[in-house]
Amino acid sequence: MGEFSYGIRIFFSEEDGGYIATIPELPGCSAFGETPEKAVKEVRIAASLWLQAAKKEKRPIPEPILKKKFPGKFVLRMPPNLQAMLFLRAKEEGLSLNQYILYHLAQAQKTQSAQQGKRYL
């Protein structure tokens, strides 16, 4: 199928007794496989068909998130009391506010992915 630029999300489904692979940028694009590898293979086929149908119907085709360039920063608004609490905790640990928040975001993402049994390729 050539270069594949869309991110693939994989998780085990107890209900289905196998792996589900989805492509978040392509609504409704998912596939099942008895192994993660089979699910990925099937979702790539599903994505190809999804994209063909979108082109035929002249629907917009989403840009792959993995091809976007992210600057590595964004503005986050929060209540002043929360910012003060985070700043104090960061100082207690000898970190900048940015390092403290980045560490906790990464840990939360890792924990959530592990709890949900989901991963991205």
N, C-alpha and C positions, 0 to 999 in steps of 0.2 A: 504494500500500500504506500510505500515511500516514507518520507519523514513524517512522524506523528508528533504533533506539537501540543496536543491537549493533555491536561493532567488527568490521571485515572485514580479514582478512589476505590479501594477494595476493602470489603469486610465480610466476615463469616456470618451467615444467616442460619440461626438454629432452626427457624421455621422451615426454611427451604432445604436445610441439610447440605449446604454448599456455599460457595463464594459468590458474592454479588460485586460486580464492577460497574461503576458509574462514571460519567464525565460531567462534572458540574456545569460546565459552560454550555452543554447541549441538553436542554430540558427533555426529560423522558428517555434519554439514551442510557440504557443499562443492559447488562447481560449476566447470565448465570454460568458457573463452571464448577465442576467437582473439585478443582484445585485452583489456587490463585492464578496460575499460568493459563489455565483454560478460560477462566473468566476474563482475563486481559485479552486473550486472543479473540474471544467472542465480542467483547465490547469494542474492539478496534473494527471489527466487521460491522457492528451496529452503527458506529460512528460514521463509517464510510457511507452506509446507506442513508443515515440521517442527513449528512452533508449533500448527497446526491439529490435527495428529496427537496431539501431547502433550496438548492440551486434551481431545480426544475420548477418549483412553485414561486421562485423569485422572492423568497423570504431572506431576511438578513442573516448572515452567518457570523456568529460571535467570534471575536478575536481570541485566540488561545491565551489564557492568563500567563502561561509560561513564556510567551513571547514578549509580554509587556516588560518594560524597563521600570523597576520600582526604585525611587530615590533612596529608600532606606530610612525615611523619616515621614512623620505625619503629625498634624496638630491634634491634640487630644484635650477636650474640655472636661473638667471635673470640678466638683464642689471644692471651694477653698479649704475646708476642713479636712477633706480627704487628701488634698495635695500636701497640707501641713503634716498630717500623720505619716504619709509615705516619705516625706523628706526627713522626718525625725528617725524613722526606721532605717532609712538608707544611711544616715549619719552614724547610727548605732553600729552598723555593720561595716563602716568605713568605705562606703560606696557612694558614687554620685547618684542622684535621683534617677538619671537615665539608666545606669547600670542596674540599679535595684529593680526598676520596673521591667526592664528587658529580661533579667533573670527570671522574675516571677511569671511573666508572660510565657516564656519558653517552657518553664516547668509545668504551668497549667495546660499548655497545648500538648505536651508530652503525656501528662497524666490523663487528659481527656481522650486522646487517641488510643492509649492503652486500655482504658476502661471500656471504650466503645468498640475496641477491636478493629479500628479503621486505620488505614494507612494510605498514603498517596504515592504514586509513581511519577 
